[in-house]
Structures are given as structure tokens and as C-alpha cells.
Amino acid sequence: MAVKNLFSARFVVITVFLALIVPVVYKISLKFNPQQRLLFTVEELALHNGTDDSIPILLGILGSVFDVTKGKSHYGKGGGYNHFAGRDASRAFVSGNFTGDGLTDSLRGLSSSDVKSVVEWREFYLRSYKFVGKLVGRYYDSQGNPTKYLKGAEAKAARGAQLLEKQKTEEAKQLSCNSKWSQEEGGEVSCDNSFPRLVQRPQEIALTGKMSKRCACFREDELNQPGLEVYEGCDYLAKTCRV
């Protein structure tokens, strides 16, 4: 029994020692060779949250890790973007949820448009900050190879870009309404030589997961087309409508 207790006590001491010494050794290695790390674990990345001035401030997005130390006023302790430091919070770049479950790398349930925006944020960091490695986990495996999740996200973003381009092409065929707004008079849409109508944006459901409408101008001989909606309170042949 005594031997067993002694063994257990030594095991606890060794575990505690390793928990304390590994982060210290890791930080020392960074000081001597800060660029040697190409692959990061979640625990290693968490050390770079801006609370220790002796090591770089890092953030991850879609598994790519960037050194954002030059933006210390934003990403450092007390900065407005500090919630991104030391983690991959890809979802928060488009959700705006910077607390709790919102600070996650999961893009599950996001629309093609949102995933496209996350990929564009990654491009921003590639242009603006130094890429220093990859985060092992959802988007890269232990060898630094892209996972099915990264490939899926990039494919969904590409699909979103295609849909957006198709939507622009389709909508360019039908003249958009003029619009203006003032605090005193509210909003107004108008067409110079035709009539304003609300029309569905068919690509929007695939892009954002939601249906939406836009204002387009139609000639009088086109007003019998299905799906054209007169603005509430506006005359059938009015060229200007309050909204």
C-alpha cells in the first residue's frame, strides 16, 4: 500500500511539474528562434493571447496562424480585438459574437456568403500580417495537411462567389431604382421613365439562407409579369414611392 501511495504521489508531482515547465520551455524556445514553430496546438496558441509581452501575439483563422504583434494596440491586452488573440475564432469574424460559444472555429450552419467573408478575412491577414504556421485541429491535421473541413469551407466560399457574380449579372439586366433617404422625409424609391416594383432575388436564398427583395424599374408593358410587387400605399403607375 505504501509503495502504491508513493508511486501515486510521484506521478502527481511529475504531472504538475510538466504542466508548469512545458509552457516555460516553449516560451524560451520562441525567444531564441521565434520562427521555428510551423504547427501549433490549441494550448500553444492560447499562450499568445497578448498577456505576455515576451512572446508574439498570434491569432488563427481557418487554421492559419498569423503574428499580429504589430497591431498590439488592437490585439493586445485591453485592445478592441483582443478576443481574437490566442485562438481561432473564425466564426466570430462574421457572427459578431465575441463571447463564449461565439469564439469558435466552427462554421457550421453559416451561409455561403458568410463563409466567403471568412475566407476573405483570411486573405486580409495574409496581406497585412505575417503567416507563421498552422493550427492542428479542425482545418489542419498533425502533419499540417488541409482537412476535409478546410476544403469544404473553401469550396463553399467559392460557390458563394459564383452565386454572387451570377446575381450581379442577372440584376444588371434589370435597371435598379433610384433611392434616397432623409431623417425628415424617410425613404423614397423612383424610376425616371418607368415604374418601381419589388422583385425577389432568387440567388439570395443560396447565398445567405434568407429570401430578400430589391427595387427594380419596369416599363408599363412589363408590369404584367408574375412576381412584381407594388409598394404598399403607392399608385400602380406611380414613378415615385415612399418606403
C-alpha positions, 0 to 999 in steps of 0.5 A: 500500500505504501509503495502504491501511495508513493508511486501515486504521489510521484506521478502527481508531482511529475504531472504538475511539474510538466504542466508548469515547465512545458509552457516555460520551455516553449516560451524560451524556445520562441525567444531564441528562434521565434520562427521555428514553430510551423504547427501549433496546438490549441494550448500553444496558441492560447499562450499568445493571447497578448498577456505576455509581452515576451512572446508574439501575439498570434491569432488563427483563422481557418487554421492559419496562424498569423503574428499580429504583434504589430497591431498590439494596440488592437490585439493586445491586452485591453485592445478592441480585438483582443478576443481574437488573440490566442485562438481561432475564432473564425466564426466570430469574424462574421457572427459578431459574437465575441463571447463564449460559444461565439469564439469558435472555429466552427462554421457550421450552419453559416451561409455561403456568403458568410463563409466567403467573408471568412475566407476573405478575412483570411486573405486580409491577414495574409496581406497585412500580417505575417503567416507563421504556421498552422493550427492542428485541429479542425482545418489542419491535421498533425502533419499540417495537411488541409482537412476535409473541413478546410476544403469544404469551407473553401469550396463553399466560399467559392460557390458563394462567389459564383452565386454572387457574380451570377446575381450581379449579372442577372440584376444588371439586366434589370435597371435598379431604382433610384433611392434616397433617404432623409431623417425628415422625409424617410425613404423614397424609391423612383424610376425616371421613365418607368415604374418601381416594383419589388422583385425577389432575388432568387440567388439570395436564398443560396447565398445567405439562407434568407429570401430578400427583395430589391427595387427594380424599374419596369416599363408599363408593358412589363408590369404584367409579369408574375412576381412584381410587387407594388409598394404598399400605399403607392399608385400602380403607375406611380414613378415615385414611392415612399418606403 
